[in-house]
Amino acid sequence: MRDKADYARKGIARGRSVVVLQYVDGILFVAPNPSRALHKISEIYDRIGFAAVGRYNEFEELRLGGIRYADINGYTYDRSDVTGRGLANLYASNLGRIFTESIKSLEVEVVVAEVGETKDGDAIYRLTFDGSVFDEHGFAAMGGQAEAVAGRLKERYRESMSLADALEVALTALTEPGGERPPVAQLEVAVLDRNREHRKFLRLTGARLERLLAQTSQPPASPPPSSESSSESSPESSSGPSSEPPSKGSAGSSGDTPPPTGPEGPVDDGSSPL
């Protein structure tokens, strides 16, 4: 048992981490994935999502089994009878049986997430290779650097975040301190949006994802100039001229006085992007 557990942990540790977290309108999935054909994030049912790390052929078989389970139960009974908890119990049973009875355990770690009508109805279940189930609250991380990623998520996560803020938190958690974030082409992002009709699952790709990332990296607006800088830019007001107008023949007449100059350095004309 110990050898099988160590073997599975080493296989999972080679995979890139996946982050699942709640935001104000549902649940967000984020995973670095350079492949466009092999997905780590998928849809199981109209309001249930699936994410996994490890060996692709093994967690793909689990995903297909979950889809068959959901379709059969939804057709035989009712669509409301298909729940994330029931799917998590099915996966836990299969993973535990394979771990104890087979020579080789599955090198996979799985998250099953279900979005509810309200935030209190959301559910995130994380399952390990031996069939253990963890009911996560707010967020979950799995993969090679799961502990470090979960630590960074715990520091930055807060309830009722917008989608842009949740994506920023997820990318920050997935990026090593001092490292570079993966490019847009190597990101797999999806949501379970409770405000969508019927199917809640939606992939964020292309221009839609780029616009969302632009919102997270938008620089703050430049602060207005202080009163001290404005006073420095008007030499006449700082010198305290008398209220009496200069005489026509004096050297301080308006015809001989040079125009005031502005402060040194670039002038902010308001054209810089926000």
C-alpha positions as CSV (number, residue, x, y, z in Angstrom):
1,M,0.0,0.0,0.0
2,R,2.8,2.4,0.9
3,D,4.6,1.7,-2.4
4,K,1.5,2.2,-4.4
5,A,0.8,5.5,-2.6
6,D,4.3,6.8,-3.2
7,Y,4.1,5.8,-6.8
8,A,0.8,7.7,-7.3
9,R,2.1,10.8,-5.5
10,K,5.2,11.0,-7.7
11,G,3.1,10.7,-10.8
12,I,0.7,13.4,-9.7
13,A,3.6,15.7,-8.7
14,R,4.8,15.7,-12.3
15,G,1.6,17.4,-13.4
16,R,0.9,21.1,-13.4
17,S,-1.3,22.5,-10.7
18,V,-5.0,23.3,-11.2
19,V,-7.0,25.9,-9.2
20,V,-10.7,25.8,-8.6
21,L,-12.3,28.7,-6.6
22,Q,-15.6,30.4,-6.0
23,Y,-16.5,33.9,-7.2
24,V,-19.6,36.0,-6.9
25,D,-21.5,34.4,-9.8
26,G,-20.2,30.8,-9.7
27,I,-17.1,28.7,-9.8
28,L,-13.8,29.3,-11.7
29,F,-11.4,26.7,-13.1
30,V,-7.9,27.7,-14.1
31,A,-5.1,25.4,-15.3
32,P,-1.8,25.9,-17.2
33,N,-2.2,23.7,-20.2
34,P,-0.1,24.0,-23.4
35,S,-2.2,21.4,-25.2
36,R,-5.3,22.6,-27.1
37,A,-6.7,19.0,-27.7
38,L,-6.2,17.4,-24.3
39,H,-8.4,19.2,-21.7
40,K,-7.8,19.1,-17.9
41,I,-11.1,20.9,-17.3
42,S,-14.4,19.6,-18.7
43,E,-18.2,19.6,-18.3
44,I,-20.0,16.6,-16.7
45,Y,-23.5,17.9,-16.6
46,D,-25.3,21.1,-17.1
47,R,-24.2,22.5,-13.7
48,I,-21.3,20.2,-12.8
49,G,-17.7,20.6,-13.8
50,F,-14.7,18.3,-13.7
51,A,-11.0,19.1,-13.3
52,A,-8.1,16.7,-12.9
53,V,-4.3,16.3,-12.9
54,G,-2.1,13.2,-13.5
55,R,-2.2,10.7,-16.3
56,Y,-4.6,11.9,-19.0
57,N,-5.8,8.5,-20.1
58,E,-6.8,7.6,-16.6
59,F,-8.7,10.7,-15.6
60,E,-10.3,10.8,-19.1
61,E,-11.8,7.4,-18.4
62,L,-13.1,8.7,-15.0
63,R,-14.7,11.7,-16.8
64,L,-16.4,9.5,-19.4
65,G,-17.7,7.2,-16.6
66,G,-19.1,10.3,-14.8
67,I,-20.9,11.5,-17.9
68,R,-22.5,8.1,-18.4
69,Y,-23.6,8.0,-14.8
70,A,-25.1,11.5,-15.0
71,D,-26.9,10.9,-18.3
72,I,-28.5,7.6,-17.1
73,N,-29.6,8.9,-13.8
74,G,-30.9,12.2,-15.3
75,Y,-32.9,10.3,-17.9
76,T,-34.2,7.5,-15.7
77,Y,-35.2,9.7,-12.7
78,D,-34.9,13.5,-12.9
79,R,-32.2,16.0,-13.8
80,S,-32.2,17.3,-10.2
81,D,-31.2,13.8,-9.0
82,V,-27.8,14.3,-10.6
83,T,-25.6,16.0,-8.0
84,G,-22.0,16.7,-7.5
85,R,-22.1,14.8,-4.2
86,G,-23.4,11.6,-5.9
87,L,-20.7,11.9,-8.6
88,A,-18.0,12.4,-6.0
89,N,-19.2,9.3,-4.1
90,L,-19.1,7.3,-7.4
91,Y,-15.5,8.4,-8.1
92,A,-14.5,7.8,-4.5
93,S,-15.8,4.2,-4.7
94,N,-14.0,3.5,-8.0
95,L,-10.7,5.1,-6.9
96,G,-10.7,3.3,-3.5
97,R,-11.5,-0.1,-5.1
98,I,-8.7,0.3,-7.7
99,F,-6.2,1.4,-5.1
100,T,-6.9,-1.6,-2.8
101,E,-7.5,-4.4,-5.4
102,S,-5.2,-3.5,-8.4
103,I,-1.5,-3.9,-8.6
104,K,-1.1,-0.2,-9.8
105,S,-3.2,2.7,-8.4
106,L,-4.4,5.5,-10.6
107,E,-2.1,8.5,-10.8
108,V,-4.9,11.1,-10.7
109,E,-6.4,13.7,-8.5
110,V,-9.9,15.0,-9.3
111,V,-12.1,17.9,-8.4
112,V,-15.9,17.8,-8.9
113,A,-17.6,21.2,-8.6
114,E,-21.3,22.0,-8.7
115,V,-22.8,25.4,-8.9
116,G,-26.1,26.1,-7.1
117,E,-28.9,28.7,-7.4
118,T,-27.1,30.7,-4.7
119,K,-23.6,30.9,-3.4
120,D,-24.6,28.7,-0.4
121,G,-25.5,25.9,-2.9
122,D,-22.1,25.7,-4.5
123,A,-20.0,22.6,-3.7
124,I,-16.4,21.7,-4.4
125,Y,-15.2,18.1,-3.8
126,R,-11.5,17.1,-4.2
127,L,-10.7,13.4,-4.5
128,T,-7.3,11.8,-4.2
129,F,-5.9,8.6,-5.8
130,D,-6.9,6.4,-2.9
131,G,-10.6,7.4,-2.9
132,S,-10.4,10.0,-0.1
133,V,-12.9,12.8,-0.4
134,F,-12.4,16.4,0.8
135,D,-15.3,18.9,0.9
136,E,-13.5,22.1,0.1
137,H,-14.8,25.6,1.0
138,G,-14.0,28.6,-1.2
139,F,-11.1,27.1,-3.2
140,A,-9.1,23.9,-4.0
141,A,-5.7,23.3,-5.4
142,M,-4.2,20.1,-6.7
143,G,-1.1,19.0,-8.7
144,G,2.6,19.1,-8.3
145,Q,2.9,22.3,-6.1
146,A,-0.5,21.9,-4.5
147,E,0.6,22.9,-1.0
148,A,2.4,26.1,-2.1
149,V,-0.4,27.0,-4.4
150,A,-3.0,26.5,-1.7
151,G,-1.0,28.6,0.7
152,R,-0.9,31.5,-1.8
153,L,-4.6,31.1,-2.4
154,K,-5.4,31.2,1.3
155,E,-3.5,34.5,1.6
156,R,-5.4,36.3,-1.3
157,Y,-8.8,34.6,-1.5
158,R,-11.9,36.5,-0.3
159,E,-15.6,35.8,-0.6
160,S,-17.8,37.3,-3.3
161,M,-14.9,38.3,-5.7
162,S,-15.7,39.4,-9.2
163,L,-14.6,37.1,-12.1
164,A,-11.7,39.3,-13.0
165,D,-10.5,39.4,-9.4
166,A,-10.8,35.7,-9.0
167,L,-8.8,35.1,-12.1
168,E,-6.1,37.4,-10.8
169,V,-6.0,35.5,-7.5
170,A,-5.8,32.2,-9.3
171,L,-3.0,33.2,-11.7
172,T,-1.0,34.7,-8.8
173,A,-1.3,31.5,-6.9
174,L,-0.3,29.4,-9.9
175,T,2.8,31.6,-10.5
176,E,6.0,31.0,-8.5
177,P,7.3,34.1,-6.6
178,G,9.4,36.0,-9.1
179,G,8.3,33.8,-12.0
180,E,6.5,34.6,-15.2
181,R,2.8,33.9,-15.8
182,P,1.9,31.5,-18.6
183,P,0.8,33.2,-21.8
184,V,-2.9,33.3,-22.8
185,A,-2.4,30.5,-25.4
186,Q,-1.3,28.2,-22.6
187,L,-4.1,28.8,-20.2
188,E,-7.2,26.7,-19.8
189,V,-10.0,28.7,-18.1
190,A,-13.6,27.8,-17.6
191,V,-16.5,28.8,-15.3
192,L,-19.8,27.5,-14.0
193,D,-21.9,30.6,-14.2
194,R,-25.1,30.4,-12.2
195,N,-26.6,33.3,-14.3
196,R,-26.5,31.4,-17.6
197,E,-29.6,29.6,-18.8
198,H,-29.6,25.8,-18.9
199,R,-25.9,24.8,-19.3
200,K,-23.8,26.7,-16.7
201,F,-20.4,25.5,-18.1
202,L,-18.5,28.0,-20.3
203,R,-15.0,28.0,-21.6
204,L,-13.2,31.3,-21.6
205,T,-10.9,31.5,-24.7
206,G,-9.5,33.9,-27.3
207,A,-10.6,37.6,-27.2
208,R,-13.0,37.0,-24.2
209,L,-10.1,35.7,-22.0
210,E,-7.8,38.5,-23.2
211,R,-10.3,41.1,-22.2
212,L,-10.7,39.6,-18.8
213,L,-6.9,39.4,-18.3
214,A,-6.7,43.1,-19.4
215,Q,-9.1,44.0,-16.6
216,T,-6.8,42.2,-14.0
217,S,-3.7,44.0,-15.3
218,Q,-5.2,47.5,-15.6
219,P,-2.9,50.0,-14.0
220,P,-4.3,52.4,-11.4
221,A,-5.2,55.9,-12.4
222,S,-2.5,58.6,-11.8
223,P,-3.3,60.7,-8.7
224,P,-4.2,64.4,-9.1
225,P,-1.4,66.9,-8.6
226,S,-1.0,68.1,-5.0
227,S,-1.4,71.7,-3.9
228,E,2.3,72.1,-3.4
229,S,3.1,71.2,-7.0
230,S,0.5,73.6,-8.3
231,S,1.9,76.4,-6.2
232,E,5.4,75.6,-7.6
233,S,4.1,75.9,-11.2
234,S,3.0,79.5,-10.6
235,P,6.0,81.6,-9.7
236,E,3.9,84.8,-9.6
237,S,1.7,83.5,-6.8
238,S,4.6,82.3,-4.7
239,S,6.5,85.6,-5.0
240,G,3.6,87.5,-3.5
241,P,3.3,90.5,-5.8
242,S,1.7,93.7,-4.5
243,S,-1.9,94.5,-5.5
244,E,-0.8,97.8,-7.1
245,P,-0.2,97.7,-10.9
246,P,3.4,98.6,-12.0
247,S,3.9,102.0,-13.6
248,K,4.2,102.2,-17.4
249,G,7.8,103.4,-17.4
250,S,9.2,101.0,-14.9
251,A,11.2,97.8,-15.7
252,G,8.5,95.7,-14.2
253,S,6.0,96.7,-16.9
254,S,4.0,94.0,-18.7
255,G,5.9,94.7,-21.9
256,D,9.3,93.8,-20.4
257,T,8.4,91.0,-18.0
258,P,9.1,87.5,-19.5
259,P,6.2,85.0,-19.4
260,P,6.3,82.5,-16.5
261,T,7.8,79.1,-17.1
262,G,6.4,75.8,-16.0
263,P,8.2,73.3,-13.7
264,E,10.9,71.1,-15.1
265,G,10.2,67.5,-16.3
266,P,7.4,66.0,-18.4
267,V,4.0,67.6,-18.2
268,D,0.9,65.3,-17.6
269,D,-1.6,66.4,-20.3
270,G,-4.1,63.7,-19.3
271,S,-3.5,61.5,-22.4
272,S,-1.9,58.6,-20.5
273,P,-3.9,55.3,-20.5
274,L,-5.7,54.3,-17.4
